Structures are given as C-alpha cells and as structure tokens.
Amino acid sequence: MKKQVLPTLKLPDNPGVYFFRGKEGKILYIGKATSLRDRVRSYFNPDLMKVRGLRLVTMVTISDTVTYQETGSVLEALLLESKLIKENDPIYNAKEKDDKSFTCVVITKEKFPRVLTMRIRDFEKRFEKNQVSVVYGPFASLSQLRDAMKIIRKMFPYRDICELNQSRPCFNAQLKLCPGVCVGAITEADYKRHISHIRKLFDGKKTEIKKSLEKEMKEYAKKSMFEKAGLVRNTIFALDHIKDISLIKEDEVLSFKNNDFRIEAYDVAHISGTSRVGVMTVMIGKEKETNEYRKFKLPEKINDDYEGLREILLRRLAHKEWRYPDLIVIDGGTGHKQTAEKILAGLGLSIPCVSVVKDERHKPKNILGNKVHVDYHKREILLVNSEAHRFAIGYHKTLRNKVS
C-alpha cells in the first residue's frame, strides 16, 4: 500500500481504492476510483467547495495522509472498497455501512447456491442466517452493482431464480448466464467451483482464481477434453481483460454526500378546502424510495395548507427513528417555505428547505431556496415534488371514495 502526504499527491492514473487517514494512520474514509490520481485530486478542487458539504470538508481538513491500493480493474476496485469498508468501519463511511436502502450480494446455502442482488432491508426480511452462506456489501449504488454482476456472471455463470429439475432450460441458461443448473447440465462439483471463483473475486483474490483456472485448464487438456479447456481459457482471458471502465460513473466527491442524500417532499391535497390529507415522499441518491412514503390524515379543524403543512412536519419529525432528511422540498411559495423553516428552527433542526412554485396549470415554474441545492439537485427536487403531488391526490381520492 502506497502512502502520500497531503497536499503533494503523486498518484497513479489507474483504478484502485484510496484511504483518507488521520493521526496515527487511522482510516477516516475509503473510496474507489477509475483513476486514483484524478479522483483524489478532485477533493482539493476549489470549484467544488460550494457543493462539498460540511461532512466532506471536515474529513479532508483533518486528514494527514492519503494511501492507496491499485487494482487490476475498476470491477476489483468496486468489490474491494465494499470489503474494506466492512472490515475497517471508517467513521466517514458510516452511512454507507449502515443504510438499509443499500444493496448486497447474497450467496445462499443450498446444494446449488443462488447468487442474488438485493436491498439489505429486503435481505433481512427474506432470509434467516442458516439459509445464507455469505453476504457481500453494502454497495451504495444499485446500478453499479448490477453492472458489476453482469461482468462477473459472464465469466462465472450462476443460478439466481431458476428451480432444479425443470423440463426446459431457464431464460438465463439460454443466454449462457446460468450453467444449466435447472436441467442438470452441470455437476454439483463443477458448479461449486463457479461459486468459489465468485467468492474469491469478491474477496480480492483474483490471482488465486487464475491459478485455479490454469490448473483446471491443464487437467481438461490432459484428458483430451479440449472444448472444456477452451472455455476455461476464455474465462482466464476475460478475467485479464475486464471491460469495466464505465462502472464508476459518478464523481465521488459529490456522491460522498449524495449517494445516500435523502430528500423528503411534502404536499397537502383537498377539495374546496375539505377532507385535507398530507403525504411525504422520499428519494435517496437518485432513486425513489416508495416503501418510505407516508400518508397523513389531517384533522377536520385544519382549514388551510399552512396549518396542514405544520401538522405533517411536526408529526413526521416526531419520528426520530426515521432517518432525518438532508433536504426538504415543499410544494408552494415563499409562505410555505417560511412555515417549514419556522418549524425546523423551533425544533432546533438545521435542515435546508426549498419550495417548488407552480404556475396556473400547476406546472413548476421556479424553485426557491439555496442555489447550490437547487442547481445540483434540481432533477431530484422536481421528481420528488411531482411524486408528492401524485401520491397526495391518490390518497385524497381513496378517502373521498370511501366517504361517498
């Protein structure tokens, strides 16, 4: 592992994992990179100061050194980062380690194990400990993990959803992404070798995989099983030439804060001032979290949107077991925004707030709030606001139909 003193950084233009370290070498943060040189230097770009956020600024400020570990590919960097975060539990990766919305890879404990990609919260609901052989993660980006698994699956086909003893090969078997477990086209021993290679890849043991594959290829060749030897040779070639440069797409200096950046939007719905209801919708990173949407049936005594907004926010913020948002989006103008900010101030919370102003056709025409948040999160703000309006109208119609 190489060590560099800040801010004079001479890092390689290669993929790998980097470590911001504090006093006595304590790891503060672990990140992955397509180019170690470009990624780490970007943390010190003055143009990004406006969007870094206090958490990142603090981490960079108290760091004494940066160390790094090169990898043979971006895929390996992605897998190694997750492994090292889990092992070292850096303080500035805490959210990434604990957030249940993040994803993991599960290998089940079966005769022909399944390899599954799923949300951590879904895994915890679905599986008991004795049903699982190993779990890898968490991974902050679902799209990155899916792309990674596509690469891995082409090298080492595996079973995910198919059942044993089917009459016809599953769809993935037809695409050569499942080795035909479903129709008995692979032995238990051969399939377990696939699983072993996948586990070693996640554990950062690519060299061991290559040695094992080379030995396997020679054994097939000695037995004149040239077709199988050729398939193993192709796997070795694929392992050495992983085309994964697009796996790490986002700027991690920004995603440091925004991969798990939580935005909550609130809206009130009613007909002619009656039957008011409220809702909360949620986005984490760039994805809607529909399972965290909430409905609020408002008391009849509430007779305007400001009172409705107060009621919703006070009831929501009383739930301290729900993770507080990094940004709040209100539907309305200056008055609605100020109402929300007064409530937050009264509770001693410093959560930034923006409001989406609509035109006469109820289309967004302006966003009020801090320009940094508005510019950087504009897409997410408009989407989560639109979701809140849709969800509120749907809830209101449901209650109205029950009454009628």
N, C-alpha and C positions, 0 to 999 in steps of 0.2 A: 504494500500500500504506500503510495507516494504522498508526501507532505509538502504544502506550500504555505508561506507566510502571507497574510493579508497586508496591504492590497496588491503586492507584487506577485501576480499569479502567472505562472507559465504552465498551462495545462495542455494536454494533447487534444487534437481535433478528432477524437474518437469517442465512440459510445462508452458509457460506464455509469458508475454510481459515485456520488460525491457526498462528503460529510462536512458540515459546518461544526467546528469544535470550539468549546470554551476553554476555561482554565483547566490545566492538567489533562487536556485532551478529551474531556467529556463531550460526547456526541450530542449536539443540540438539534440537528436536523439532517435527514437523509433524503437525497433526491436522485432522480435518474436523468440521463441526458443522451441525446443523439450525438452531440458534440460537447464534451466536458468543458472545453475552452470557452465556447460561446455561451453555454448555459450559466456557468459560474460568473463570468464577466458581466452577464446581464443583471445580476443582483446589484451591481455597482453603477448602473447606468442612471445618471441624474434625471433623464427624461421620464423614468418610471417612478420617481419619488411620489408623485401625486396619487398613484394607484396601488402603492405597496401595502399601505395599512400599517397600523401600529405593531401588530404581531410580527410581521416580517422585518420591519425596521429595527425592532428590539433584538431579534435574533441575529441580524447582520452586525449590529452595533457591538454586541457582547462577544461575538466570535473572535477568537485569536488566530485560528488557522483553518485552512481547508485541506482535507485529504481526499484522495480519490482512488478508485479501483476500476481499471479499464476492463471491459468485457469484449468478447468477440463479436457481439451483435447487440442491437437495440432490444431484441427479444430477451436476451440474457440480462440486460440492464433492468428491464421491467420486472422480471422474476426475482432478480437478486435484491432489488430495492424492497420489495414486499417482505422477503425473507429477513432482511437485516432490520427493518422497522420492527418486525415482530420480536426479533431477538434482543434488540437494544432499547426499545421503547423510548425513543428520544422525546423530550418534552415538547418540542415544536412540531412533532408528528402525532401528537396525542389524539387529535380529532380523527386523523386518518386511521389510527389503530382501533378506535372505539366506535366509530359511526356505523350503526346497523344498516344504513342505506347502502353501504359499500358492498362490493362483491367478493366472492371467494370461489375457489375451485375445490370440489368435494370428490374424493375417490371412495366409493362405498366398499363395505366389507362383504363381498359376495364371491362365489366361485368364479364368475366372470364380472369383475367390478365395473361399475359405471363411472364415467368421468363427467361431472356436472358443473356448470357455471351458474351461480345463483346469488341473489342478495343474501347477506349474512342473516338478516332477520327472518328470511324465508327458510334458510337452512336450519336455524334454531327451532322453528316451528315444526319442520317436517321430519327431522332425524333425531333419533336417540344416539347416545355416544357409542353404544355397541353395534350400531349399524354402519359406522364410518371407520375407514382405515386411516385416512389423513385428510386434513383441510389446509389449503394454501390461501393466504390472504391476510389482511384485507387488501383489495385493489380499489383505488379511488375512482378509476374510470372504467365504466362498464364497456364502452366501445373499444377501448384499448385492450381490455382483457379478451373480448370476443375476437378481435383481430389476432391477438397472440395465440388463442386456442385454435384458430383456423390454420395457422402456420404449424403448430405442434401436431395437429390432427392429420395433416398431410404426410408428415414424417412417421407418426406412430398412430395409425387409426385406432379408434376406441369405440366402445359401446356407450350410448347415453340413455336413450329411451326405449330401444327395441327390447322385446322379450325373447326368451330362449324357446327353441323348438317351434319357430314359426314355419308356415308352409312355404313362404316366399321370402327372399332377402328384403330387409328394410330399405328404405329410400337411401339412407347414408351408405349402406353396403353397395348399392348400385353406383354410388359416386366414389367408391373406394375410400370412404371416410370411416367406415365401420368394417372390421375384418371378417364380417360374416358370422359373428357370434350367434346371431338369431337363427341361422340354419346349420350350425355345426361345422362351418367351413374352416375353423381354426381350433387347434387343441388348447386345452387349459394351460399347458406349459408355455406354448408359444405366445398366447395372449398375455400371460403374466410377465413375459419379457417386455412386451409393449408397455405395460403398466410400470414396470421397473424403470424403463428408459424415461418415461414421462416424469416419474418421481425424481429421478436423478437430474433431469433438466431443471425442474423447479428448485432443487437443492444446489444448483450451480455446479454440477459435476459432469460437464459436457465431455471432458477428457475421458472419464470412466465409461461414458456411453460409447465413445468412439472405439476404445479398446475392446469393449464387449462386442460391438458390431463387427469389428475387423476379425475377431476370433470366430464369431458366428459365420461370417462370410467364408472363411477358410475351411471351416468344418463342412459347410454345404458343398464347397468346391471339391473337397476330398471324396465326398460321397457321390460326386457327379450330379449333384442337384443344382445345375447351373442357373435355372430360372430363379430359384430362391436366392442363390448367391448374387445374382444380378439385382434383385430387389433390395437386398441389404446394401449392396454397393451404391445404389441410387439414394438410399437413405443417408449413407455417410456423406455423399456429395451434397445432399440437401442440408445436412447439418452444418457443413463447412461453408455453405453459400446461402445462408438465411437472408431472404429479401424482406427486410422488416423496417426499412428506413422511415416508413410512414407511421410506425406505431406510436411514437411520441410526437403528437401533433401540436399540442398547446404549449404556450410559453409558461414554464413552470413558475417563474417569478410572479406572474399574475395568478396562475392556478393554485399557487401556495395558499392564497386566500380564497380562491373562487371554486376550486374543485368541490369543496364542501360548503360553499357560500349559500346560506339559507335565506330565501326571500319569502315573505308571507304577504299575501294580499287580502284585503277585507272589502266586503261590499254589503249593502243593505238593499232589500227588494220589498216592494209593497204595491198595492193597487189603490190609488186615490187616498193614500195615507193610512190604509188599514192593513191588518194582517202582516205586520212587518217581520221580516226574518233577516238573519245575517249569516255570512259564511266566511270561512278562512280557506284560502288555497295556498299551496306550498310548492316552491321549486328549490331543489338543491343542485348546485352547479348549473347545468343546462338542461336538467331533466325534471319533469313534473313528478311530484310525489303524491299521487292521488289517494294513497292509503292514509295520508296525513291530513287530508281535507277535513274540515269540521263544519257542522251546522249549528246555528244558534237560533232558537225560537225566542223571539223578543216579547216582553210583557206588553199587554194592550195599552198600558199607561204611557208608553213611549210614543210620542207624536211627531218626531222629526228625525231626519237622518243623523244629525249631530248626536242626539241622545242615543240613537241606535248604535252608532259607532263607539260611543263611550262604553255602552253596555257590553258590546262584543269584545273590545280591547281589555276591559277590566276582567271579564270572565276568562278570556284566553290567558292573560298574563298572570292570573292566579295559579295557573297550572305550571308550576316551576319544574315539574318532572318532564314537561315537553321542552325540548331544546329551544332557547330563545332565538329569534331571527337575527341575521346580520343586517337586514334591510326590511323596512315595512313599506308596503305600497297601499295607498288609499285611493279610492275612486272619488273624485271630486276636485274642488278648487282650493283656494287658499284657506278658507274657513275650515274645511275638512282636515287639511294638513295641520293647521294650528291646533285643532281639537285633539288630534292624535298626539302631537308633540307635548301638549299640556299634561295629558295623561301619563306619558312616558316620564316627563320631568317630575311629576308628582310621586311616581314610584321609584325615582332615583335611577332610571334606566337611560343610558346614552345610546339608544338605537337610532340610527338615521332613518328618516322618513321622507318619502316622495309621494306626490299625488298626480294622478292622471286626469287631466282636464279634457272633457268631451265637448264636441260640437252639438248642434241641434239634432243631428241624426245619431247621436250617441257614438260617434267615432272619435278616437283620440286625436287631439289637436295640439296638445302641449303636455310636458311633464315638468312639474315644479319640484325643485329640490337641488341638492348638491350636484354641481355639473359633473364631477368625477363619477358619481354613481349613475347619473342619467346617461352620460356618454358611454361608459363601459358596460352597463347592464341594461341598455335600452331594450334590446330584444327580449330579455327575460322579464323586465318590468311590464312590457306591453302584453306578453303572453300570459303571465300570472294574473294580471288585471283582467284580461279577457276571460280567463278561466273562472275568476271570481264572479264576474257578471253572469256567465253561463250557469254556474253552479247555483248562484242565488236565485235566478229566475226559475230554474228547475225545481229547487226546493220549495219556493213560494207556490208554484203551480200544483205541486204534490199536496201541500197543506190545503190549498183552496179547493181542490177537487174532493178532498176528504170531507170538508165542511158542506159543500154543495151536494 
